[in-house]
Amino acid sequence: MSDEELEKGITGSGNDGGCDGLFLFVNDELILDDTPLENIKKNPDVDLYIIQSKFENSFRESAFDKWKSVVDNLFSLDTFKNTDFTKRYNNDVLEFFDRFHNTFLELITKSPKVNFKFIYV
């Protein structure tokens, strides 16, 4: 990925739900807001990378608790549209949620396989 693409996925600036980086790929192609999806064939692989990075000497369970909430909220498609998450998540996280929702709904008839990749560094 380019520096610009990497920077686009950085979401850690407070109210990030334990997500310092969020990346969405379909068939190994990075999905941005303007990525066309119409040429994607049946059974695409959708990979979500959720990254938490810390400058600490130990791991904490709170990161996993936050990720559970993020994933629950991410897959609550109806609830998400009717809930104001602006106090819980920053704009970068909310934009990623929208990107995921739009991509997932666009590909739903193609039977996507969704994979979560959690990285705690």
N, C-alpha and C positions, 0 to 999 in steps of 0.2 A: 504494500500500500504506500501511497505517496505521503509526504508529511501533512499535506492538506487533508487527506482522507483520515489519517490517524487523528489529527486535531479535531476533525468533525465528530469523532466518536468519544471525545473526552467530555464527561458529564459531571465530574466531581468538583463541585464548588459550593457545597452545602445543599441541604434538601435534595440529596441525590438518591436516597433510598438504599444506600450502601453500594451504589454503582458509580465507580469512578470512570468506567469506560463501558460503552454499549455499542455493539456492532452487529449488523444484520447482513447475512449473506444468503443468496439463493443460488444453489449449484456453484458454490465457490466464488460468486460474483458479489462484491460489496454493493448493497442496496442503499442508495441515497434518495433524496426526495424526487429527483428528476430521472431516476433509472427506469427505463421502459420494461414492462413486464409481459407484454402481449406475446412475445416469442418463446416464452417458457413452456416447455412440454410437460406432459403428464408426470406425476409422482416426483415433483422437485424436492430437493433437500433444502430446508430452511434452517439455517444455523444462527442462533442468537448467542453472542459472546457477552457475558456479564463479568466485568472485571472490577475487583476491589484491590486497591493497593494501599499499603500501610508502611509507616516508618516506625515499627515497634519491634520489640524483642520476642513477642509471642503472638499466637493466633487467638482470636476471641470468637466465641459462639455468636455474638450479636450480629456479625456479618451474615451468617446463615439465616438468622431470624429475619433480617431485613430483606434478604433475597426471597424468602418465602412470601413475604408481603408483596414485593414487587411482582413476582410471577403471578400471584393470585389476582392482583390488580390488572396486570397485563392481559390476562385471559378473561376478565370480566367485561367482555365487549359491550354489553348493554348497560351494565352498571357504570362503566367508565364514562360513557357519553353523558350520563345523567348525574355524575358526581363531580364536584369541584375539587380536584387534586392540587390546585395551585399553591396551597399552603403546605402540602406534603412533599411535592416534587418541584424541582427547578424547571425552567423552560426547556433546557436541553433534554432532560428525561421525558418530559411531556411530548416533545417533538419526536423522540424515538418511539414512544408509545403509539403516536399517530402513524408514524412510518410503518411500524410493525402491523398495526391494525389494517391499514390500507393494503399492505402487501399480502397479509394473510387472507383478507376478504377477496382480494383480486385472484388469488390462487386457490381458493377453497374448492372450486369445482375440478381442480387438477389433482386433488388428493395429496397435498403436501405432507411431507414427513418433517416434523419440527423437532430440532435437537437443541438442547440447552447446554452451553459450555460455560461452566462457572470457573473463574480463575481468581484465586486469592493469593496475592503476592505481598 
